[in-house]
């Protein structure tokens, strides 16, 4: 009997559990076994083929029985990590993989354990792997594909920034949560007659800020792709506040946004993919606007609340459809693919499409860079997600 492995990596999003369940049900009906790998690529890195009993916690056999109810909640019941087996810090090398030679390496050296990953997959008798993740997690899927291992990728990220697809699992729910919180925040902002700044996730792509602002009808929206002038932004917000009968203004901002001449606000150490944590540009912007205008600011990071709770109906639909498409690819022996949505239609791309570019907002079509507002230039003929 053939065996499919499945893992989730990077940040969790609503929709992962329905996706896992749909893979299991489709594969089991086709006569396949399914094995869940816990904590993303970390599960394979920490699995010791010489000690399968001691490594059992990294692997979980999946069946219809133990996945029957997982779609009722958000997150991923397989858990996740930001592990990159191709670049493992010496301090993160599992004990059984440590070598005396590692002591001679610089402290910041990163080691490639891909040969170990391939040995683990062979020892687990996994014939093909379904990986669910963003561009970081899926970049290592590309590496395995290049090594000749059968892989099919499913894109997920609430930033919706995986290159090669118009839609990633988690995006709709993230926008839905953001719109709900923006709407709720109008109450205290209006009551106190202030300017509210809502900071949303979005490193390279400002799509969550853009679409949430577009749907919630906020006054201004700052996105990652366009550097902004705080003086101009402050003037706009003051005017917006004056013209609002309730005497308040509200705006969104991507966590990856930058002031003109400024830098991305990062902190902490780099993760396995070279990224530091983002967050705080909204607070810095609020301080600047308060200094410029003398007005009080409400600053709110929605942050992890964007990825909290169960998925909305759209994310359920896409997650289940992606799972079905990915499993069918494996059943047909078509590997090295990423499932995708393009112009509202399900399709597949070569998996290395992921690394061929960066997915960002089409500023010319969807954003007014002079006035810091969403602007859909032409709606006729556009797909549902405006791409």
Secondary structure, 3 states (H helix, E strand, C coil): CCEEEEEECCCCCCCHHHHHHHHHHHHHHCCCEEEEECCCHHHHHHCCHHHCCCCHHHEEEECHHHHCCHHHCCCCCCCCCCCCCCCEEHHHCCHHHCCHHHHHCCCCCEECCHHHHHHHHHHCCCCEEEEEECHHHHHHHHHHHHCCCCEEEEEECCCCCCCCCCCCECHHHHHHHHHHHHHHHHHHHHHCCCEEEEEECCCCCCHHHHHHHHHHCCCEEECCCCCECHHHHHHHHHHHHHHCCCCCEEEEEECCCCECCCCCCEECCCCCCCCCEECCHHHHHHHHHHHHHCCCEEEEECHHHHHCCCCCHHHHHHHHHHHHHHHHHHHCCCCCEEEEEECCEEEEEEHHHHHHCCCCCCHHHHEECCCCEECCCCCCCCCCCCC
